[in-house]
Amino acid sequence: MAGGKARKEKAKAQQHMPYQGGISFHKSKGQHILKNPLLVDSIVQKSGVKPTDVVLEIGPGTGNLTKKLLEVAKKVVAVEIDPRMVLELQRRFQGTPHSNRLTVIQGDVLKTDLPYFDICVANIPYQISSPLTFKLLNHQPVFRAAIIMFQREFAMRLVAQPSDKLYCRLTVNTQLHARVFHLLKVGRNNFRPPPKVDSSVVRIEPRKPRIEVNQKEWEGFLRICFNRKNKTLGSIFRQKSVISLLEKNYRTVRALQLGQEDSLKEADTKIDFASFGDDQGMEMDDDGADDDEMEVEDGEADEVQSEFKDKVLDVLKEGDFEEKRSSKLTLQEFLYLLSLFNKAGIHFS
């Protein structure tokens, strides 16, 4: 009993073991510091940082990765939310040859206006993975690449291909804006304290030139397509809720176009469909639920005006999409299908 109690107390003490400088890490804040120097070297090497590069680092922690980046880059801009870590970074590099090439910004990266950078290298808190990814992809001017450590499952969603189990709306949304490559898998024991999951490092390269779409229109379209990604598109677009939403958008846009046609010609402007329609209730996840729950009885679908339903289904037939499934469509096929719907005057936002 006594020996067992001692082991438990020792394990408990190790869970709260502070950093050697006196800083304790908070798992709730996603603070998992890379402790394997060989892994840090590998990440920097695979990043391809040039001597002329300004590097953005997010969540530098105690500066293990920061030190290696400073050795190869022109400048490092580090964004850190924890004031304790900011002080540790300043203490660590003060008086070193690297000090004048390091800028530390204290703040929440999601709320911070990011400065110019050529490349981003980061081991981030996993809870901000999705919003941070899209913040970076919307950053101007466009950077060359971002090399980021993600939770492994999130990383594999980013790099998934059609027919992969993890292929989802996140995949297509990300690949619209960037090319994504898996660089290496990272075991949990490379961190202090170790997280509960394995990680992966990916390389994100923004597309140049960008693929231009109305973002809200595109997101509304994908929400419907990935309603149940393994159902046929014909089955999805026969649902009463989908037909009703698209018909409402269609009538709204048509009325506006007819009422403002002359003024639009004079101003030479383009309608922004992002503010039209009502997509409440359409934020559906493509995982977890039984596909059979989304089946629509023929009688229910027939309640919708058959003329507009036929218009929607004609678009699917024109592109030979009626029997295809979102889980197997490429980015190019999604873009083509959206263009066919828009050509028919059907919009998704």
Residue pairs with C-beta under 8 A, 6 or more apart in sequence:
15 193
16 24
17 24
17 193
18 24
19 25
19 33
19 62
19 88
19 192
21 62
21 88
21 91
23 62
23 84
23 85
23 88
25 31
25 32
25 33
25 192
25 193
26 82
27 193
27 195
29 81
29 82
29 125
30 59
30 124
30 125
30 126
30 127
30 128
31 59
31 61
31 82
31 125
32 123
32 191
32 192
32 193
32 194
32 195
33 61
33 62
33 64
33 191
33 192
34 40
34 61
34 64
34 65
34 123
34 190
34 191
35 64
35 190
35 191
35 192
36 190
37 64
39 186
39 190
40 64
40 65
40 68
41 68
42 184
43 65
43 121
43 147
43 149
43 183
43 184
43 201
44 65
44 68
44 69
44 72
44 121
46 147
46 183
46 184
46 201
46 203
47 119
47 121
47 145
47 147
47 203
48 119
48 145
49 55
49 69
49 72
49 73
49 119
49 121
50 72
50 73
50 118
51 72
51 73
51 74
52 74
52 118
53 73
53 74
53 75
53 118
53 119
54 73
54 74
54 75
54 76
54 77
54 115
54 116
54 117
54 118
54 119
55 69
55 73
55 75
55 76
55 77
55 117
55 118
55 119
55 120
55 121
56 77
56 79
56 114
56 115
56 117
56 119
56 120
56 121
56 122
56 143
57 65
57 66
57 69
57 76
57 77
57 78
57 79
57 120
57 121
57 122
58 78
58 79
58 109
58 120
58 122
58 124
58 132
59 79
59 80
59 81
59 109
59 122
59 123
59 124
59 125
60 66
60 78
60 79
60 80
60 85
60 89
60 104
61 80
61 85
61 123
62 85
62 88
62 89
62 92
63 88
63 89
63 92
63 93
65 121
65 123
66 76
66 78
66 89
66 93
66 102
67 92
67 93
67 98
69 76
69 121
70 76
70 93
70 98
70 101
70 102
71 98
73 101
74 101
75 101
75 102
75 103
76 101
76 102
76 103
77 103
77 105
77 115
77 117
78 89
78 102
78 103
78 104
78 105
79 105
79 107
79 109
79 112
79 114
80 86
80 89
80 104
80 105
80 106
81 106
81 107
81 108
81 109
83 106
86 104
86 106
89 102
89 104
90 104
93 99
93 102
105 112
109 128
109 132
109 135
110 128
110 131
110 132
110 135
114 135
114 139
116 141
117 143
118 143
118 144
119 143
119 144
119 145
119 146
119 147
120 136
120 143
120 145
120 146
120 147
120 148
121 146
121 147
121 148
122 146
122 147
122 148
122 149
123 148
123 149
124 132
124 148
124 149
124 150
126 150
126 151
126 154
126 195
126 197
129 150
129 151
129 154
130 154
130 170
133 148
133 158
133 174
133 204
134 173
134 174
134 177
136 143
136 146
136 204
137 174
137 177
137 178
137 204
137 206
142 206
142 208
142 210
143 206
144 205
145 203
145 204
145 205
145 206
146 203
146 204
147 183
147 201
147 202
147 203
147 204
148 201
148 202
148 204
149 186
149 199
149 200
149 201
150 158
150 199
150 200
150 201
150 202
151 195
151 197
151 198
151 199
151 200
152 185
152 197
152 198
152 199
152 200
153 166
153 197
155 182
155 199
155 200
155 201
155 202
156 166
156 182
156 200
157 166
157 167
157 168
157 170
157 171
158 170
158 171
158 174
158 175
158 180
158 202
158 204
159 180
159 181
159 182
159 202
160 166
160 167
160 168
160 171
161 167
162 327
162 328
162 329
162 330
163 327
163 328
167 229
167 327
168 226
168 229
168 286
168 287
169 222
169 223
169 226
169 286
172 222
172 226
172 331
172 334
173 218
173 219
173 222
174 180
174 204
175 331
176 207
176 211
176 213
176 218
176 331
177 206
177 207
177 210
177 211
178 204
178 205
178 206
178 207
179 204
179 205
179 207
180 202
180 203
180 204
180 205
181 202
181 203
181 205
182 200
182 201
182 202
183 200
183 201
183 202
183 203
184 200
184 201
185 198
185 199
185 200
186 198
186 199
186 200
186 201
187 198
187 199
188 194
188 195
188 196
188 197
188 198
188 199
191 199
211 335
213 335
213 338
214 272
214 273
214 274
214 349
215 274
216 273
216 274
216 349
217 273
217 274
217 338
217 342
217 347
217 348
217 349
218 338
218 348
219 349
220 277
220 279
220 282
220 348
220 349
221 334
221 338
221 341
221 348
222 334
223 279
223 282
223 283
223 284
223 348
224 236
224 237
224 242
224 282
224 348
225 233
225 236
225 326
225 329
225 334
225 337
226 284
226 286
226 326
227 236
227 239
227 242
227 284
227 286
227 294
228 236
228 284
228 286
228 289
228 291
228 294
229 286
229 325
229 326
229 327
230 291
230 325
230 326
230 327
231 291
231 294
231 325
232 322
232 323
232 324
232 325
233 316
233 321
233 322
233 323
233 324
233 325
233 326
233 337
234 313
234 316
234 321
234 322
234 323
235 294
235 295
235 296
236 242
236 294
236 326
237 243
237 312
237 313
237 316
238 296
238 301
238 309
238 313
239 294
239 296
239 301
240 296
240 300
240 301
240 303
240 304
241 281
241 282
243 301
243 304
243 308
243 309
243 312
244 304
245 277
245 278
245 279
245 282
246 308
246 312
246 346
246 347
246 348
247 304
247 305
247 308
248 277
248 278
249 273
249 276
249 277
249 346
249 347
249 348
249 349
250 308
250 345
250 346
250 347
252 276
252 277
253 271
253 273
253 276
253 345
253 347
254 345
256 271
256 276
257 264
257 271
264 271
273 347
273 348
273 349
274 349
275 349
276 347
276 349
277 347
277 348
277 349
279 348
279 349
286 326
301 309
311 344
311 346
312 341
312 346
313 322
314 344
315 321
315 337
315 340
315 341
315 344
315 346
316 322
316 337
318 340
319 336
319 337
319 340
321 333
321 337
324 333
329 337
338 348
341 347
341 348
